[in-house]
Amino acid sequence: DIAASIKALKEIKVWEIMTSPVDSVKENDLLDGALDLMRELDIRTVPVVDERRHVRGILGMKEVVANNWKKDDKTVGDKFKAERTQITVESICATAVKTVDWDDSIEDAAAVMDEYGISTVPVVEGDEMVGIITQYDIIELISACSEREMMFVQISGLDDDDKNYTDSIYSLIETEMVKIRKIYKPESLTMHVAKYNETGGSAKYSISARLFINGEALLAKEVGWDLTKTVGDLMRKLSDSVANIKDTRVAFRKRKR
């Protein structure tokens, strides 16, 4: 309910926070193997797909428990199985599956979860599953909000080495946000980091960002060899764009007088 009612989440797309690629099982896979996968990944739900990766169902611990599956008794429901390995995923998975499109908003995904009382939703592009989004993903996004300013920040694409610079990146963001807040109140910022041309121990960064502010989205992109410098340059570019919006509107009002 909370996620679906926050204006900024209308501007953040599912693909920006979904898990992709995502592990899945096939309809004719054995239940025993599916449960081993779930234990290995420490997950309680796994999507069921066909050979073309079209979503055919969802297998969760709820379905397993509802069908009274017992490892020792090798049974599903009241149908005895001589061998537990004969039990297939399709025999107990839920088939009335709700999905969201990869380009839907987080608000849309949250509304689906709320309406149908589910916590995990497969993400599709056309008919093919391309990811999965969970309530935890949305909660994590909301927790990234600055409580004082209700400002949502989502940074994606950082590899393990670059994550060491997270604090510096957020500091650079906050430096420019102080300037921006004096003009308009920002609602959300999404930033994606792409790393390429890794040769000789060096890498180049291409960073794109979208700042939602005052009813519109500002887009910016910056390329550079140094991660923090590139982020700083990108944020200054966004800050300048906000200032230009103000100057343009002031000039327009003066012409109207």
Secondary structure, DSSP 4 states (H G I P E B T S, - for coil): -HHHH-GGGGSSBGGGTSB-S---EETTSBHHHHHHHHHHHT-SEEEEE-TT-BEEEEEEHHHHHHTT-BTTTTEETTEE-SSGGG-BGGGTSB-----EETTSBHHHHHHHHHHHT-SEEEEEETTEEEEEEEHHHHHHHHHTSBTTTTBEEEEE---TTGGGGHHHHHHHHHHHHHHHHTTS-EEEEEEEEEEEEEETTEEEEEEEEEEEETTEEEEEEEEESSHHHHHHHHHHHHHHHHHHHHHHHHHHHHHH-
